[in-house]
């Protein structure tokens, strides 16, 4: 790492503070629109659209009007505001050089506030991730930074906004590692952690410092409860698969409509309105319902209604391309599933099974089990439940990856023609050294040797069948000190041109890159990439004129192949031998 990391960390600090303020402003805007639409009053208090009985026409039409506004904003403002925000942030990181348009920073939070404020069953976190990321990206674009540094500041803004929304700094940091950074390196983790920490501090005077859904009850855990956490994880994983499938089935269905996509969010709004007529509590962010689930104070009828209606209207309307997040809906749907399980599973503590299923659904939908666990803990401060949460979230994650090809976050990117993997492992080139793969049987050519003499030494036609597989030849002086290199292609060209009398000193060139035996193969791969060569001389570190060998691209690939063999080839290391009594052998 270089001191430049400290500079990026310093830049991340104000981004974290700005993201916290934006998070607060977005929640205020959602409250303002919700109060204006459903209660005809001016207030920024965050209230539920379905907390009181409303005119059925208002419940039905408000989401339609909201969807129409979002469609207009997307068509004439920026299409990037469509969706729940996280795939767009990932796409900006992987494909767009971490560059986000300035208009997205304004239109995304406004469109999301309109969607949620008019009854949309979405969360504020996805828009805040996109908006915070846009702020970080815009700030970085005014500076002379690399794409990786822009990515770091984009993720710093995104996760800082999320930490401020839920007062969950650790979950935001884990989300950055599992979803957004695509690496685990100090150069990015430290600036992101700084931004998240600042956002959590700035949040306190704006939104408070306590848990969002505090739960302080003793748990009575036993072996049966741990086993049932596996069952809950399986059910959560299946629900996650069903919800993800519904989102993209809805997107496919909307894609077949003979109308412009600008009108799709309004049609999705109609779906929301119809669902709201049956279960008004399914509208909006639903923090009050999530709290009731996690404290065990929700009735069975409402649990079933939320589980069915919330899942349907969220999945179907999100597929219409409206603007809204996934986390809060997953909290409510997962909590409803667990509340339903609580009527079958043994009592462990109020809201326990809702908490377990919440983490499971989150781990299954987002393919981020660690994020699901940490989120559940930070939302409730129910740290006694850490082991059950790990069991449920990991089980749901396993079910999801076994039965579903891509997650709700990556399917959209794949549909745009891009390949995305979120499986990280150690680069095998990082753990092998040049000394382990280099060729030490190297033919050196003296600088006074002619091209014709060199060809004779090689012993066969240069375009195939040579006694030497070597393609790059060090040129040395009479004392054996390196002067340059010559390639087989150069010798072939000189021979074909009838210039066989030229000496090696005339045709050689300085090596484009050199390495040492104690360097990693990753370092060599970077040298080859920059110099655009596929063979590099290996020099003695203590004597730069002494050639120890040559390392080639083929040898780098052989090292990777060795790593692949460890994953594919099976062997039995120990064998069990059965020793029988002597009398049985007679």
C-alpha positions in Angstrom: 0.0 0.0 0.0 1.1 3.6 -0.6 0.5 6.8 1.3 -2.0 7.7 -1.5 -4.5 5.5 0.5 -4.4 8.2 3.2 -5.4 10.8 0.7 -8.3 8.7 -0.5 -9.4 8.2 3.1 -9.3 11.9 3.7 -11.5 12.4 0.7 -13.9 9.8 1.9 -14.6 11.6 5.2 -16.7 14.5 3.8 -18.4 12.1 1.4 -19.5 10.1 4.4 -20.9 13.2 6.1 -22.7 14.3 3.0 -24.2 10.8 2.5 -25.6 10.9 6.1 -27.3 14.3 5.4 -28.7 13.0 2.1 -30.1 10.0 3.9 -31.8 12.2 6.5 -33.1 14.5 3.7 -34.5 11.5 1.7 -36.4 10.2 4.8 -37.8 13.7 5.4 -38.9 13.9 1.7 -40.6 10.5 1.9 -42.4 11.6 5.0 -43.5 14.9 3.4 -44.9 13.2 0.3 -46.6 10.4 2.3 -48.3 13.0 4.6 -49.3 15.2 1.7 -50.8 12.3 -0.4 -52.5 10.2 2.2 -53.2 12.6 5.1 -53.5 15.9 3.3 -51.1 17.7 5.7 -47.7 19.2 5.7 -45.3 17.1 7.9 -42.0 15.3 7.4 -42.8 12.6 10.0 -42.2 9.2 8.6 -45.7 7.6 8.7 -47.2 4.5 7.1 -49.7 5.1 4.2 -52.0 2.4 5.6 -52.0 3.5 9.2 -55.5 4.8 8.9 -58.5 4.0 6.7 -58.4 6.0 3.4 -60.7 6.5 0.5 -60.3 3.3 -1.7 -59.9 5.5 -4.8 -56.9 7.3 -3.1 -55.3 4.0 -2.2 -55.8 2.7 -5.7 -54.8 5.8 -7.7 -52.0 7.3 -5.6 -49.4 4.6 -6.6 -50.5 5.0 -10.3 -49.9 8.7 -10.2 -46.6 8.1 -8.5 -45.6 5.6 -11.2 -46.5 8.0 -13.9 -44.3 10.7 -12.4 -41.4 8.3 -12.2 -41.9 7.2 -15.8 -41.7 10.8 -16.9 -38.6 11.4 -14.8 -36.9 8.3 -16.2 -37.7 9.1 -19.8 -36.9 12.8 -19.8 -34.4 12.9 -17.0 -32.3 9.7 -16.7 -33.1 6.1 -17.3 -30.6 5.2 -14.6 -33.2 6.0 -11.9 -35.2 2.9 -12.8 -34.8 -0.1 -10.5 -33.7 -0.5 -6.9 -30.3 1.1 -7.2 -27.8 -1.7 -6.3 -27.5 -3.2 -9.8 -27.0 0.3 -11.2 -24.3 0.9 -8.6 -22.6 -2.4 -9.4 -22.8 -1.7 -13.2 -21.3 1.8 -12.7 -18.4 0.2 -10.8 -17.7 -2.8 -13.1 -18.5 -1.3 -16.5 -18.8 2.5 -16.3 -15.4 3.3 -14.7 -17.3 4.3 -11.5 -18.7 7.4 -13.3 -22.2 8.4 -12.4 -24.1 11.2 -14.1 -24.8 14.3 -12.0 -28.5 14.2 -12.7 -28.8 10.8 -11.1 -27.7 12.3 -7.8 -30.8 14.5 -7.9 -33.4 12.4 -9.7 -32.8 9.1 -7.9 -33.8 10.2 -4.4 -36.7 12.4 -5.7 -38.1 9.5 -7.8 -37.7 7.1 -4.9 -39.4 9.5 -2.5 -42.3 9.8 -4.9 -42.6 6.0 -5.3 -42.5 5.3 -1.6 -44.5 8.4 -0.6 -47.4 7.4 -2.9 -47.6 3.9 -1.4 -44.8 2.0 -3.1 -43.8 -1.1 -1.1 -40.1 -0.2 -1.3 -37.2 0.7 1.0 -35.1 3.9 1.0 -31.8 2.1 1.2 -31.4 1.2 -2.5 -31.9 4.8 -3.7 -29.6 6.1 -0.9 -27.0 3.6 -2.1 -27.3 5.0 -5.6 -27.4 8.6 -4.5 -24.6 8.3 -2.0 -22.6 6.5 -4.7 -23.4 9.3 -7.1 -22.1 11.9 -4.7 -18.9 10.0 -4.1 -18.4 9.4 -7.9 -19.1 13.1 -8.7 -16.7 14.3 -6.1 -14.0 11.9 -7.5 -14.6 13.0 -11.1 -13.5 16.5 -10.2 -10.2 15.1 -9.1 -7.3 13.5 -10.9 -8.0 9.9 -9.8 -7.8 6.4 -11.1 -10.9 4.3 -11.8 -10.1 2.2 -8.7 -10.0 5.3 -6.6 -13.3 6.5 -8.0 -14.7 3.1 -7.2 -13.6 3.5 -3.6 -15.2 6.9 -3.2 -18.4 5.7 -5.0 -18.7 2.8 -2.6 -17.8 5.0 0.4 -20.7 7.3 -0.5 -23.1 4.4 -1.1 -22.4 2.5 2.1 -22.2 5.6 4.2 -25.8 6.5 3.1 -26.9 3.0 4.0 -25.2 3.1 7.4 -26.9 6.4 8.2 -30.3 5.0 7.1 -30.3 2.0 9.4 -27.7 3.0 11.9 -25.8 -0.1 10.8 -22.1 0.8 10.1 -20.8 -2.8 10.4 -23.5 -4.2 8.1 -22.8 -1.4 5.6 -19.1 -2.3 5.6 -19.8 -6.0 5.1 -22.2 -5.1 2.3 -19.4 -3.1 0.6 -17.1 -6.2 0.7 -19.7 -8.7 -0.3 -21.4 -6.7 -3.0 -19.7 -3.5 -4.2 -15.9 -3.4 -3.8 -15.1 -6.7 -5.6 -11.9 -6.9 -3.5 -10.6 -7.1 0.0 -7.7 -4.7 0.1 -6.7 -2.0 2.5 -6.6 0.6 -0.3 -10.4 0.4 -0.5 -11.6 -1.0 2.8 -10.0 1.7 5.0 -11.5 4.7 3.1 -14.9 3.0 3.0 -14.7 2.3 6.8 -13.8 6.0 7.4 -16.8 7.2 5.4 -19.2 4.7 7.1 -17.9 5.7 10.6 -18.4 9.4 9.9 -21.9 8.8 8.5 -22.9 6.9 11.6 -21.6 9.8 13.8 -23.4 12.5 11.8 -26.6 10.4 11.9 -26.9 10.6 15.6 -28.1 14.2 16.0 -30.3 13.8 12.9 -32.0 10.4 13.3 -30.8 9.1 16.7 -28.2 6.6 17.9 -30.2 3.6 19.0 -31.2 0.4 17.2 -33.9 0.9 14.6 -36.0 -2.0 16.0 -34.6 -2.7 19.5 -35.4 -6.1 21.0 -34.3 -6.8 24.5 -35.7 -10.2 25.5 -34.0 -13.3 26.8 -33.8 -16.3 24.4 -34.3 -19.9 25.4 -32.2 -21.7 22.9 -31.8 -25.5 22.7 -30.8 -28.1 20.2 -34.2 -28.3 18.6 -34.1 -24.5 18.0 -30.8 -24.7 16.2 -32.1 -27.6 14.0 -35.2 -25.6 13.2 -33.0 -22.7 12.2 -31.9 -24.9 9.3 -35.5 -25.6 8.4 -36.2 -21.8 8.5 -33.2 -21.2 6.3 -34.4 -23.6 3.7 -37.9 -22.1 3.7 -36.3 -18.6 3.5 -34.1 -19.6 0.6 -37.1 -20.9 -1.3 -39.1 -17.7 -0.6 -36.1 -15.7 -1.8 -36.0 -17.7 -5.0 -39.7 -17.3 -5.6 -39.5 -13.5 -5.0 -36.5 -13.1 -7.3 -38.3 -15.2 -10.0 -41.4 -13.0 -9.7 -39.3 -9.8 -10.1 -37.8 -11.0 -13.4 -41.0 -12.7 -14.6 -42.7 -9.4 -14.1 -39.9 -7.6 -16.0 -40.3 -10.1 -18.9 -44.1 -9.5 -18.9 -43.7 -5.8 -19.0 -41.2 -6.1 -21.8 -43.9 -7.7 -23.9 -46.4 -4.9 -23.5 -47.1 -2.9 -26.6 -46.5 0.4 -24.7 -43.4 2.5 -24.1 -41.5 1.6 -20.9 -42.3 5.1 -19.5 -45.8 3.8 -18.8 -44.8 0.6 -17.0 -44.3 2.2 -13.5 -47.9 3.5 -13.6 -49.1 0.0 -14.5 -47.0 -1.3 -11.6 -48.6 1.3 -9.4 -52.0 -0.1 -10.3 -50.8 -3.5 -9.0 -49.7 -1.7 -5.8 -53.0 0.0 -5.4 -54.9 -3.2 -5.8 -52.8 -4.9 -3.2 -53.2 -1.9 -0.9 -57.0 -2.3 -1.0 -56.6 -5.8 0.5 -53.7 -5.2 2.9 -53.1 -1.4 3.4 -50.2 -2.2 5.8 -48.2 -3.6 2.9 -47.8 -0.1 1.4 -44.8 2.1 2.0 -41.6 1.3 3.8 -43.4 -0.5 6.6 -41.0 0.2 9.6 -44.0 -0.1 12.0 -44.9 -3.6 10.6 -41.3 -4.7 10.8 -41.1 -3.6 14.4 -44.3 -5.5 15.2 -42.9 -8.6 13.6 -39.6 -8.4 15.5 -41.4 -7.8 18.9 -43.9 -10.6 18.3 -46.9 -8.2 18.5 -48.4 -8.9 15.1 -51.6 -10.9 14.5 -51.7 -14.1 12.3 -54.1 -12.6 9.8 -51.9 -9.6 9.1 -48.9 -11.9 8.9 -50.4 -14.0 6.1 -51.6 -10.9 4.3 -48.2 -9.2 4.5 -46.4 -12.4 3.4 -48.6 -12.8 0.3 -49.5 -9.3 -0.7 -46.2 -7.6 0.1 -44.3 -10.2 -1.8 -46.6 -9.9 -4.8 -46.8 -6.2 -5.1 -43.1 -5.6 -4.4 -42.0 -8.2 -6.9 -44.4 -7.3 -9.6 -44.1 -3.5 -9.3 -40.3 -3.6 -9.1 -40.3 -5.5 -12.4 -42.1 -2.5 -13.9 -38.9 -0.4 -13.6 -40.1 1.9 -10.8 -37.7 3.3 -8.3 -37.2 1.7 -4.8 -35.0 -0.4 -2.6 -35.1 -4.1 -1.6 -33.8 -4.2 1.9 -36.8 -2.9 3.9 -39.3 -5.1 1.8 -37.1 -8.1 2.5 -37.1 -7.2 6.2 -40.9 -7.1 6.2 -41.4 -10.3 4.1 -38.7 -12.2 6.0 -40.2 -11.0 9.3 -43.7 -12.1 8.2 -42.4 -15.6 7.2 -40.7 -16.0 10.6 -43.8 -14.7 12.4 -45.8 -17.4 10.6 -43.2 -20.0 11.6 -43.5 -18.9 15.2 -47.0 -20.3 15.2 -45.5 -23.8 14.4 -42.0 -23.8 15.9 -41.4 -23.9 19.7 -41.2 -20.6 21.5 -37.7 -19.2 21.9 -38.4 -15.5 22.5 -40.8 -12.9 21.2 -40.0 -12.1 17.5 -37.1 -14.6 17.4 -38.3 -16.6 14.4 -39.1 -13.3 12.6 -35.5 -12.2 13.1 -34.1 -15.6 11.9 -36.2 -15.6 8.8 -35.4 -11.9 8.1 -31.7 -12.8 8.0 -32.4 -15.9 5.9 -34.5 -14.1 3.3 -31.9 -11.3 3.1 -29.1 -13.8 2.7 -31.0 -15.7 0.0 -32.3 -12.7 -2.1 -29.0 -10.8 -2.0 -26.7 -13.8 -1.8 -25.0 -11.9 1.1 -25.3 -14.1 4.2 -22.9 -12.1 6.3 -24.7 -8.9 5.5 -28.0 -10.6 6.5 -26.6 -11.7 9.8 -24.9 -8.4 10.7 -27.9 -6.4 9.6 -30.3 -8.4 11.8 -28.0 -7.9 14.8 -27.6 -4.2 14.3 -31.3 -3.6 13.6 -32.3 -5.2 16.9 -29.1 -5.5 19.1 -30.3 -9.0 19.8 -26.7 -10.3 19.9 -27.7 -13.5 21.7 -29.1 -14.7 18.4 -25.9 -14.6 16.4 -25.5 -18.3 16.0 -29.1 -19.0 14.9 -28.8 -16.1 12.4 -25.6 -17.6 11.0 -27.2 -21.0 10.6 -30.4 -19.6 8.9 -28.7 -17.1 6.6 -26.0 -19.5 5.4 -28.6 -22.2 4.8 -30.8 -19.8 2.8 -27.7 -18.7 0.9 -26.8 -22.4 0.1 -30.4 -23.0 -1.2 -30.3 -19.9 -3.3 -26.9 -20.7 -5.0 -27.9 -24.3 -5.6 -31.3 -23.6 -7.2 -31.0 -20.2 -8.7 -28.4 -19.2 -11.3 -28.2 -15.5 -10.4 -29.5 -13.2 -7.6 -31.9 -10.3 -7.8 -28.8 -8.0 -7.9 -26.9 -9.7 -10.7 -29.7 -10.9 -13.0 -30.4 -7.4 -14.3 -26.7 -6.9 -15.2 -26.5 -10.3 -16.9 -29.5 -9.4 -19.0 -27.6 -6.4 -20.3 -25.0 -8.7 -21.7 -22.4 -8.5 -18.9 -20.8 -11.3 -16.9 -20.5 -10.8 -13.2 -19.0 -13.1 -10.6 -19.1 -12.5 -6.9 -16.9 -15.5 -5.9 -13.6 -14.3 -4.6 -10.5 -16.4 -4.1 -6.8 -15.9 -3.8 -5.1 -15.3 -7.1 -2.8 -18.4 -7.7 -0.3 -16.1 -9.4 0.0 -14.3 -6.0 1.2 -17.4 -4.2 3.7 -18.8 -6.7 7.1 -17.4 -7.3 9.2 -17.0 -10.4 11.8 -19.5 -9.1 9.1 -22.3 -9.0 8.3 -22.1 -12.7 11.1 -20.4 -14.6 13.2 -22.2 -17.2 16.9 -22.4 -16.0 18.2 -24.3 -19.1 18.7 -21.1 -21.1 20.6 -20.7 -24.3 22.6 -17.4 -24.3 24.1 -15.8 -27.5 27.3 -13.9 -27.4 27.1 -10.4 -28.9 29.7 -11.1 -31.5 27.8 -14.0 -32.9 26.3 -13.5 -36.4 22.7 -14.2 -37.2 23.8 -17.1 -39.5 25.9 -18.6 -36.7 23.1 -18.3 -34.2 20.8 -20.1 -36.6 23.4 -22.9 -36.9 23.6 -23.1 -33.1 19.9 -23.4 -32.8 20.2 -26.4 -35.1 16.9 -26.4 -37.2 14.6 -24.2 -39.2 13.5 -21.3 -37.0 9.9 -21.6 -38.0 9.4 -25.0 -36.4 11.3 -28.1 -35.3 14.2 -26.4 -33.6 16.1 -28.3 -31.0 15.5 -25.4 -28.6 12.0 -24.6 -27.4 13.3 -21.2 -26.2 11.9 -18.2 -28.0 13.8 -15.3 -26.3 17.6 -15.4 -26.2 19.7 -13.3 -23.8 22.6 -11.6 -25.6 25.7 -11.5 -23.4 29.3 -10.2 -23.8 32.4 -12.4 -23.5 32.2 -12.1 -19.7 28.6 -13.4 -19.6 27.1 -10.0 -18.7 23.7 -9.3 -20.2 23.6 -6.7 -23.0 20.2 -7.2 -24.5 17.8 -9.8 -25.9 16.9 -11.2 -29.3 13.8 -13.2 -30.3 13.4 -16.1 -32.6 11.1 -14.0 -34.7 13.9 -11.4 -35.2 16.4 -14.1 -36.2 13.8 -15.5 -38.7 13.2 -12.0 -40.2 16.9 -11.3 -40.5 17.5 -14.6 -42.2 14.6 -14.2 -44.6 16.0 -10.7 -45.5 19.5 -12.1 -46.3 21.1 -10.3 -43.4 22.7 -13.4 -41.8 26.1 -11.6 -41.4 24.7 -9.1 -38.9 25.9 -9.6 -35.4 23.8 -10.1 -32.3 25.0 -6.7 -31.0 23.3 -5.1 -34.1 20.0 -7.0 -33.9 19.5 -7.2 -30.2 17.3 -4.8 -28.2 17.0 -4.0 -24.5 14.7 -6.3 -22.6 11.2 -4.7 -22.4 10.9 -6.0 -18.8 13.0 -8.0 -16.4 12.2 -9.8 -13.1 13.8 -11.7 -10.3 13.4 -15.2 -8.9 11.8 -14.0 -5.7 9.0 -12.1 -7.4 5.5 -13.4 -7.5 4.0 -14.5 -10.8 1.3 -11.8 -10.4 4.1 -9.2 -10.5 5.4 -10.9 -13.7 1.9 -10.9 -15.2 1.6 -7.2 -14.6 5.1 -6.6 -16.2 4.1 -8.6 -19.2 0.8 -6.7 -19.5 2.4 -3.3 -19.4 5.3 -4.2 -21.7 3.1 -6.3 -24.1 5.5 -9.2 -24.1 5.0 -12.9 -23.1 8.6 -13.7 -22.0 10.8 -12.0 -19.4 14.4 -12.6 -18.5 15.0 -13.5 -14.8 18.0 -11.7 -13.4 20.1 -12.2 -10.3 19.0 -9.6 -7.8 22.6 -9.1 -6.5 24.0 -9.0 -10.1 21.7 -7.4 -12.6 23.9 -8.5 -15.5 23.6 -12.2 -14.7 20.7 -14.2 -16.2 19.2 -16.9 -14.1 16.5 -18.0 -16.4 13.4 -17.0 -18.4 9.8 -17.1 -17.4 7.0 -17.2 -20.0 3.3 -16.7 -20.2 2.9 -20.4 -20.7 4.6 -21.0 -17.4 2.3 -18.5 -15.7 -0.7 -20.5 -17.1 0.9 -23.7 -15.8 0.9 -22.3 -12.3 -2.8 -21.5 -12.6 -3.4 -25.0 -13.9 -1.7 -26.4 -10.9 -4.2 -24.4 -8.7 -7.1 -25.8 -10.8 -5.8 -29.3 -10.3 -6.1 -28.9 -6.5 -9.8 -28.1 -7.0 -10.5 -30.9 -9.5 -8.3 -33.9 -8.8 -9.4 -36.2 -6.0 -7.1 -38.5 -4.0 -7.3 -40.6 -0.9 -4.3 -39.7 1.4 -4.9 -42.2 4.1 -6.3 -45.7 3.7 -7.9 -47.8 6.4 -6.6 -51.4 6.6 -8.7 -54.0 8.3 -6.6 -56.2 10.6 -8.4 -59.5 11.3 -7.6 -62.1 14.1 -5.2 -64.9 13.2 -7.7 -67.6 13.8 -10.0 -66.1 11.1 -7.4 -66.4 8.5 -7.1 -70.2 8.8 
